[in-house]
Amino acid sequence: MKGKAISIHSARGGTGKTVIAVNLAVILASKGCNVGLLDLDLRAPSLSTIFSKVIEPPVRYWLNDYLNGQCTEEQVMINVSKKYNLEGELLIGLANPAVDAIRSLLGKSSAWEVTAVKKLFSLLSRLFEDMGIDVCLLDTSPGIQYSSINSAVSSDLTIVVTTLDSLDLKGTETMLIDLYDALARKTAVLINKYSPEPRMFHGESSKGIASRVEGILKHPVIGVIPCFCDVLERERAIIMAIEDPKHPFISELEDVAEKIDKIVKG
């Protein structure tokens, strides 16, 4: 996946989008891939909390600072590879979780958003061309917002994460039509928190679920990840690919990573 940007998106919050983005990044880096991970969920950032155990405070520059033209591409990225003993590089760009930083986004003009997408393209270019990054994962804001649109147009592929909840599926269907089909962007769907006996498709296998959802959403389904209760009960700051790499949840994501590679190369 040389020099590819992949957005991880969802129509609504609570689908497990960020957990999937973080663990995919670690999985890829553990296999020797040089990975970037950007927190573009600027209104509800969480990567700073997830990586808090290995980030020495204070964070000097946030992605907010970069988008405001206050630092360079190199200054905003933090290398955590050695902290986790990863074979490849893992560089992360964190969004500022402070209330004032989040509040300031509400007053941003459309002109600022245009500049922001240009800055995002520049950051991706520097990551790929100068910092040796092979793939960059963009954890985006749920729904259709400026930041998620910017991520969509900047990415080679978007993975839209959904559960089998009817509201999630309907929101995903609408978003795929209104955003991704309208922009003609390459997109795939990842079903998360699938129960072995889902209420709406009782008794069907994961392959049956994937086939049925593909018929509804008209986009390929690249994975159907079961709902692991122990994963839901763990703290968000625990990265499963680091703490419990043999867990079935990580095995499912490793399969997804291989499929993403094929889609991007196809």
C-alpha positions as CSV (number, residue, x, y, z in Angstrom):
1,M,0.0,0.0,0.0
2,K,2.7,2.5,-1.0
3,G,1.7,6.1,-0.4
4,K,-2.1,5.5,0.2
5,A,-4.5,7.4,2.4
6,I,-7.4,5.5,3.9
7,S,-10.2,7.2,5.8
8,I,-12.1,5.4,8.5
9,H,-15.6,6.9,8.7
10,S,-19.1,6.2,10.0
11,A,-22.5,7.7,9.7
12,R,-23.0,7.9,13.4
13,G,-20.9,7.7,16.6
14,G,-20.6,4.5,18.6
15,T,-19.7,2.1,15.7
16,G,-16.2,1.4,16.9
17,K,-14.6,3.5,14.2
18,T,-11.7,4.8,16.2
19,V,-10.9,1.5,17.9
20,I,-10.7,0.0,14.4
21,A,-8.6,2.8,13.0
22,V,-6.0,2.5,15.9
23,N,-5.8,-1.2,15.8
24,L,-5.5,-1.3,12.0
25,A,-2.6,1.2,12.3
26,V,-0.8,-1.0,14.8
27,I,-1.4,-4.2,12.9
28,L,0.1,-2.7,9.7
29,A,3.1,-1.2,11.6
30,S,3.7,-4.5,13.3
31,K,4.0,-6.2,9.9
32,G,6.7,-3.7,8.8
33,C,4.5,-1.1,7.1
34,N,5.3,2.5,7.8
35,V,2.0,4.0,9.0
36,G,0.6,7.4,9.7
37,L,-2.5,7.9,11.8
38,L,-4.3,11.2,11.9
39,D,-7.1,12.2,14.3
40,L,-9.4,14.3,12.1
41,D,-12.4,13.9,14.4
42,L,-11.6,17.4,15.5
43,R,-14.9,18.0,17.4
44,A,-14.6,14.8,19.5
45,P,-10.9,13.8,19.5
46,S,-9.8,10.7,21.3
47,L,-6.4,9.6,20.0
48,S,-4.6,11.7,22.6
49,T,-6.3,9.7,25.3
50,I,-5.7,6.3,23.6
51,F,-2.0,7.1,23.2
52,S,-1.6,8.9,26.5
53,K,0.5,6.1,28.1
54,V,3.3,6.7,25.5
55,I,3.0,10.4,24.8
56,E,5.1,12.7,27.1
57,P,3.1,15.8,28.0
58,P,2.8,18.5,27.0
59,V,2.0,17.9,23.3
60,R,3.9,20.7,21.5
61,Y,1.8,20.8,18.4
62,W,-1.7,19.5,17.6
63,L,-3.3,19.0,14.2
64,N,-5.3,22.0,14.9
65,D,-2.1,24.1,15.0
66,Y,-1.0,22.6,11.7
67,L,-4.3,23.3,10.0
68,N,-4.0,26.9,11.4
69,G,-0.6,27.3,9.8
70,Q,1.3,27.4,13.1
71,C,3.7,24.5,12.6
72,T,5.2,22.3,10.0
73,E,4.3,18.7,8.8
74,E,7.3,17.3,10.6
75,Q,6.5,19.1,13.9
76,V,2.9,17.8,14.2
77,M,3.7,14.1,13.8
78,I,4.8,12.0,16.8
79,N,6.7,8.8,16.4
80,V,5.5,6.1,18.8
81,S,7.1,3.1,17.1
82,K,9.9,2.5,19.7
83,K,7.4,2.8,22.5
84,Y,5.6,-0.3,21.1
85,N,8.6,-2.1,19.6
86,L,6.9,-2.1,16.2
87,E,8.7,-3.4,13.1
88,G,7.6,-0.5,11.0
89,E,7.2,3.2,11.8
90,L,4.0,4.6,13.4
91,L,3.6,8.3,13.3
92,I,0.5,9.9,14.8
93,G,-1.0,13.4,14.5
94,L,-3.3,14.3,17.4
95,A,-6.2,16.6,17.6
96,N,-6.5,19.0,20.5
97,P,-9.0,17.7,23.1
98,A,-9.2,21.0,25.0
99,V,-12.7,22.6,25.1
100,D,-11.5,25.9,23.8
101,A,-9.9,24.2,20.8
102,I,-13.1,22.3,20.0
103,R,-15.2,25.4,20.5
104,S,-13.0,27.4,18.2
105,L,-14.0,25.1,15.3
106,L,-17.6,26.3,15.5
107,G,-16.6,29.7,14.1
108,K,-14.5,28.5,11.2
109,S,-15.4,29.9,7.9
110,S,-15.8,28.0,4.6
111,A,-12.5,29.7,3.5
112,W,-10.7,28.2,6.4
113,E,-12.1,24.7,5.5
114,V,-10.8,25.2,1.9
115,T,-7.4,26.0,3.3
116,A,-7.6,23.0,5.7
117,V,-8.1,20.5,2.9
118,K,-5.1,22.0,1.1
119,K,-3.1,21.6,4.3
120,L,-4.3,18.0,4.6
121,F,-3.1,17.2,1.0
122,S,0.2,18.9,1.8
123,L,0.6,16.8,5.0
124,L,-0.2,13.5,3.2
125,S,2.3,14.5,0.5
126,R,5.1,15.1,3.0
127,L,4.3,11.9,4.8
128,F,4.5,9.8,1.7
129,E,7.3,11.5,-0.1
130,D,9.6,12.7,2.7
131,M,8.8,10.8,5.8
132,G,8.7,7.3,4.3
133,I,5.0,6.6,5.2
134,D,3.4,3.7,3.2
135,V,-0.1,4.2,4.3
136,C,-1.9,6.9,6.3
137,L,-5.2,6.2,8.2
138,L,-7.5,9.1,8.8
139,D,-9.9,8.8,11.7
140,T,-12.7,11.1,10.7
141,S,-15.7,12.8,12.3
142,P,-19.0,10.8,12.1
143,G,-21.6,11.9,9.6
144,I,-21.2,14.5,6.8
145,Q,-19.1,17.4,8.1
146,Y,-16.4,19.5,6.6
147,S,-13.6,17.5,8.1
148,S,-15.1,14.2,6.9
149,I,-15.6,15.6,3.4
150,N,-12.0,16.8,3.4
151,S,-10.9,13.3,4.5
152,A,-13.0,11.7,1.7
153,V,-11.5,13.8,-1.1
154,S,-8.0,13.3,0.3
155,S,-8.2,9.5,0.5
156,D,-7.6,6.7,-2.0
157,L,-10.2,4.5,-0.1
158,T,-12.7,5.1,2.7
159,I,-13.8,2.3,5.0
160,V,-17.3,3.1,6.4
161,V,-17.9,1.3,9.7
162,T,-21.5,0.4,10.6
163,T,-23.3,-1.9,13.0
164,L,-26.5,-3.8,12.0
165,D,-28.6,-1.3,13.9
166,S,-31.3,0.0,11.5
167,L,-30.4,3.6,12.3
168,D,-26.7,2.9,11.5
169,L,-27.6,1.1,8.3
170,K,-30.0,3.8,7.1
171,G,-27.5,6.6,7.9
172,T,-24.7,4.7,6.1
173,E,-26.9,4.2,3.1
174,T,-27.7,7.9,2.9
175,M,-24.1,9.0,3.5
176,L,-22.8,6.6,0.8
177,I,-25.2,8.1,-1.7
178,D,-25.0,11.8,-0.7
179,L,-21.2,11.9,-0.2
180,Y,-19.2,9.0,-1.6
181,D,-21.3,8.2,-4.7
182,A,-21.6,12.0,-5.4
183,L,-17.8,12.4,-5.2
184,A,-17.2,9.1,-7.0
185,R,-14.8,7.9,-4.2
186,K,-13.7,4.3,-3.7
187,T,-15.5,3.0,-0.7
188,A,-16.1,-0.2,1.2
189,V,-18.2,-1.1,4.2
190,L,-17.0,-2.8,7.5
191,I,-19.7,-4.3,9.7
192,N,-18.7,-4.1,13.4
193,K,-20.3,-5.5,16.6
194,Y,-22.1,-8.2,14.7
195,S,-24.0,-10.6,17.0
196,P,-24.1,-14.3,16.0
197,E,-27.9,-14.0,16.3
198,P,-28.8,-10.5,15.1
199,R,-32.4,-9.5,15.5
200,M,-32.9,-8.4,11.9
201,F,-31.2,-11.3,10.1
202,H,-31.8,-14.1,12.6
203,G,-29.8,-17.3,12.0
204,E,-27.7,-16.0,9.0
205,S,-23.9,-16.6,8.7
206,S,-21.5,-13.7,8.5
207,K,-21.2,-14.3,4.8
208,G,-25.0,-14.1,4.5
209,I,-25.0,-10.9,6.5
210,A,-22.3,-9.4,4.2
211,S,-24.2,-10.4,1.1
212,R,-27.5,-8.9,2.3
213,V,-25.9,-5.7,3.4
214,E,-24.1,-5.4,0.1
215,G,-27.5,-5.6,-1.5
216,I,-28.8,-2.8,0.6
217,L,-25.8,-0.4,0.5
218,K,-24.6,-1.2,-3.1
219,H,-21.0,-1.2,-1.8
220,P,-18.6,-4.1,-1.0
221,V,-18.5,-5.4,2.5
222,I,-14.9,-6.2,3.5
223,G,-15.5,-7.7,6.9
224,V,-18.1,-8.7,9.5
225,I,-16.6,-8.5,12.9
226,P,-18.5,-10.2,15.8
227,C,-19.4,-8.3,19.0
228,F,-16.8,-9.4,21.6
229,C,-18.2,-8.5,25.0
230,D,-14.7,-8.4,26.6
231,V,-13.6,-5.8,24.0
232,L,-16.5,-3.6,24.8
233,E,-15.7,-3.8,28.5
234,R,-12.1,-2.8,28.2
235,E,-10.9,0.8,28.6
236,R,-10.6,2.8,25.4
237,A,-7.0,3.5,26.1
238,I,-6.1,-0.2,25.8
239,I,-4.9,-1.0,22.3
240,M,-5.8,-4.6,21.6
241,A,-3.2,-5.1,18.9
242,I,-0.6,-4.3,21.6
243,E,-2.0,-5.8,24.7
244,D,-3.7,-8.9,23.3
245,P,-2.5,-9.5,19.7
246,K,-3.8,-13.1,19.7
247,H,-7.4,-12.0,20.4
248,P,-10.0,-13.0,17.7
249,F,-10.9,-9.4,17.3
250,I,-7.4,-8.7,16.1
251,S,-7.5,-11.7,13.8
252,E,-10.6,-10.3,12.2
253,L,-8.9,-7.0,11.6
254,E,-5.8,-8.7,10.1
255,D,-8.1,-10.2,7.5
256,V,-9.6,-6.7,6.9
257,A,-6.1,-5.3,6.5
258,E,-5.3,-7.8,3.7
259,K,-8.6,-7.0,1.9
260,I,-7.9,-3.3,2.1
261,D,-4.5,-3.9,0.5
262,K,-6.2,-5.7,-2.4
263,I,-8.8,-3.0,-2.9
264,V,-6.2,-0.2,-2.9
265,K,-4.0,-2.1,-5.4
266,G,-7.0,-3.1,-7.6
